[in-house]
Amino acid sequence: MALRLLARLGLLIISLFAASVLVFLFMAVLPGDPARVALGVNSSEEAVARLRTEFGLDRPLVVQYVDWVRGLLTLDLGDSWIGRTPIAPLIGDRLQVSGWLVACAMIVAVLIAVPFGCLMALRNGRVSGLVLSALSQVGMAVPAFAAGIVLVTIFAVRLRWLPAGGWTVPSEDPAMFVKQLIMPVLALALVQAAVLARYVRSAVLDVLGEDYLRTARAKGLRPVPALLRHGLRNAAIPVVTVLGLQLTTLLIGAVVVERVFVVPGIGSLLLDAVANRDLIVVQDVVMVLVVAVLVVNFVVDALYLVIDPRLRAAR
């Protein structure tokens, strides 16, 4: 298993290198001069040339790429071209906010999806199973931002139970922090739970047809205890893979949901940087998101090896 983990770690490093080259080149070939954008359209050519030198844009692309990667590795990302603020602390602060949002949404999605998916599988072919399946399909069809708007309309506008948006640091006001977190978390989690529940249902249905589970039932175990004791571990193998994909989807979905609920996370930072054409911030944020997605996939692969003994035994 150690060799397999090392192989996947090597693949992760190669993927990170390839992604960094693509992100850098994509930003480098975008039309428009960042120095002129920062100074304004009426700025003189001399001022634009001085700012290009200050930004380091007059150097060869290879030198710019090496400096950028060195900054990523040492967490010294320099200053924003537009706001002139240090980028690393800015991204760090925003990542903490998005981290709360994504982690809570994933936990809530799993807590909803696992029992919901198991119930759909155990009720397969019955009316209650069809109703649950229809509910999950409705949940899959609703985008996260639309779910957010519906939640705001119900709980903030009509009932006035929760604030419509905003963000409070947990150490300042824990109660308000929880209130402001509920709706964005639900907007992300409900859609993901509906998708995940479908995979849980399929995995559990496959397990229910296995001989070892029929043997457990023949020994007198009821369906739910038999599934929990003998089938859930095997059903978890494909679900763990989907969880990794779901987590990356949550990271991307949080970009829009943060905008709906005025949450100052990494998604809001990215959208603001795009609107201001602050390309160095866009470049750094996109790379951070790519790193997060690739690391999540690596962790999923590692978990897959731990959960599935057939992969550990395979040569």
N, C-alpha and C positions, 0 to 999 in steps of 0.2 A: 504493500500500500504506500510505503514511503516513496518508492520510485515513481509510482503514479502521481503522487502529490507533487513531486519535484518536476515531473513532466508538465503537469498543469501550471505550475509556477513559472516554468520557462515559457509556456504558451502565453501566460498572462503578461510577462515582460515584453515579449515580442508584440503582442497586441497593443500594449501601452505605447511602445515606440511607434508602431504604424499609425495609431490614432493621433499621436502628437504631431507627426509629420503632416497628416491630412488636415488636422485642425489649423495648423500654422499656415499651410499653403492656401487653404480656403480663405482664411482671413487676409492673407497677403495679396490675393488676386482680386479681392472685392474692389469695385470702382469707388473713386473718391479719395481725396487726400485728407487723412486725419488731422494734419497740422492746419490745413485751411478751414476744416470744420471747427476746430478749436478756436481759431482766431476770427472767423467770420469771412463772408464772401468778399468784403471790401478791404481785406488786409493786403499789405504790400507783399511783393514777391520776396523781398529781403527778410521780412518778418517770418514768412512761411518757411523760408530756407533755414533760418535760425532755429525755428521750432522743430523742423524735421531733424536737424542735427541733435537737438536736445532729446528728442524721442528716440534717436538712434535709427531713424528710417533711411538715412543716407548710406548705411553700411550694407554690405552684401547680405543676401537672404540667409546664407549658411551661418554667418556670424550672428545675425539676429536670432536664428533658431537655437543655436547653441546657448546664447545668453538667456533666452526664454526658458529653455529646459533647465539650465542651471538655477534659474530663479525658482522654478517649480520644485526642484529637488531640495533647495535650501529654504523654501517658504519665503523667499525674498522676491515678491512679485512687482516691486516698484510702486509707482504712483499712477493713479487714474489720469488719463490724458485730458479729460474734461474737468473733473472736480478737483484734481490735484491732491487727492487723499490716498493714503496707503491702501493698496488693494488687499493684501493678505488679511489684516484684521477685519476689513469690510466683509470679505468672503467668510471668514471664520464666524463672525457674528450672525451672518445670514444663514450659514449652515446649521447653527444651533437651533434657530427657529424652524427651519425646514426639517431638521432631524426630529424635533418633537412631533411635528405634524405627520411625517411619514411613518415614524415608529408607532405612534398611537393608532394611526389608520390601519397599519398592517395587523396590529394586535386585535383590533376590533373586527377587522375583516375575517381573520382566522377564527375568532371566537364565534362569529356568526356562521361562517361557511362550513366548518367541520360538522357540527350537529345538524345543520340544515341539509348538507349533502348526504350525510349518513341516513337521515330520515327519508330523504327522497329515494335512496336506494332500497331501504327496507320496505317502503310503501310502493315500490315500483309495480305498475300495473293496476293499482287501485285509484279510486277517485281522488283521495287525499294526495297521493303521489303526483297525479296529473296537475292538481291545483298548485302544489309546491313547485313543480317544474315550470308551470306558467309564470309564477311569481318571479322565479329566478331569471326567466327570459325577459320579463319586463325590466328587471333590474339591470340586465346586461345592455338593454337598448337605451338606457338613460345616461347621457354624458355626465361627467362629474360636475361640470359648471352648471348644467341645468338642474341637477339635484341640489346644488348649493343655492341657486335662486329660489327653488321651491321651499327649501328649509328656511331661508331668510323670510320669505313671504309668510310662512306659517308661524314660526317661532319668534321672529323679531318684530314683524309688522303687525300681524293679527293678534297673537297671544302676548307679545311683549315679555316673553320669558327670558330671552337671551339677547345679548348685544348683536347688532347686525354685522359687526366686524371689528377690526383693531387687534392690537397685541399688547399684552402686559407681561413684563418679566415675572416669572414665578416667585422670585424672592421678594418682590415688591407687594404683590397682592395675589396670593394663591387662589382665592375664590374667583376673582375676575379672570385670572389666567385660565382656569378650568372652564368657565362660562364661554370665554372667547374661543376656546379650543374645540368645544363640542361640535358645532356645526361644520367647520371645515373638515374635521376628522370624519364625521358621518358622511359628508359629501363624497369624500374619497373612498371611505371604507365600504359603503353600501354597494357601489358599483363593482368594486373589486370582490366583495363577498359573493355577489351573484355569479361572477365569472368563476371564482374559485370553487363555489358549491357544485357547479356542473362537473368540474374535474374530480372533486371528491366523490360525487355520485358514481361517475364512471369507474373510478378506482375501486370503490366498495363493491359495485356490482361484479367486477371481475373477481374480487376476493371471495364473494359469496358463492361463486361457482366452483371454487377450489375443493379438492378432495378433503384436505385437512380440516376445512371448516364444516363440511358435511359430517365428517367423523365426530367433530366436537358437538354438533347438533344431535347426532345419533346417541351420544353419551348422556344426553339430557339437558345440555345447556340451552337456554333460551337465546333467540337471535341476537339481542343487544349484548348480553354478556359474552357470547361466543365471538361476536365481532370485536368487542373491546379487548378480549384476552388473546385472541389468536389471529385476527385479521387486520387490525388497524395498523400494525407496524408495516405489513406488506403493502397495504393500501397507501401508506405515507410515502413510498418510494417515488411514484410519479408525481404526487402532490408537491413534494419538496422541490422538484424541478420547476413546476409551475409557480411555486411561491417566489422563486428567484426572478422569474419573468414578471410576476405581479409587482414585485418590489421595484423593478426598473420602471414599470408602467406608472407606479405611484409617484416616483421621482419626477417623471415627465408631467403627469397629471397635476402635481402640486404647483407647477408653474402657473397654470390657469386658475386653479382654486385659490391660490394666494392672492391673485388679482381681485377675484370676486369678493373675498373677505378682508381685503386690505391688510394682509399679513406680510410683514417685511422679511420674507424668506429669500432663498437663493433665486427662486423663480421671478420674484418682483425685481430683484437686482438685475437679472438678465434682461428682462423686458425694458427696464429703465435705461440700461446701457445700450440696448439696440436702438431705442428711441432717440438717445443723445448721440448715437454713432461713436460711442466710447469703445472702440474696437479692442483695445488691450484688455478691458474688463470683460467684454464678450468672449474673447479668446480664452481668458483664464477660467471664467465660469463654465464655458462649454467643456474645457478640459477636465475640470473638477467633476462635472457630471459624468463624463466618459469614464474617468477613473472609478467613480462610485459604481457605475453599471458593471464594469469589468471585474472589479473586486467582488461584487455581489455574485456574479456568475462563478468566480473562482471558489467562493465559499460554498455555493450550491453544489459544485462538483465535488468538493471535499466532503460535504455532508452525504452526498450520494454514495461515496465510497464507504463511509462509516455505516450507513443504514443498510446497504445491500451487500450481504456477505458473498454473493456470487462474483461481484466485481473485485473484492479483496482476494478471492481464491483464483481468479482468472490470471493467466500469464500472458 
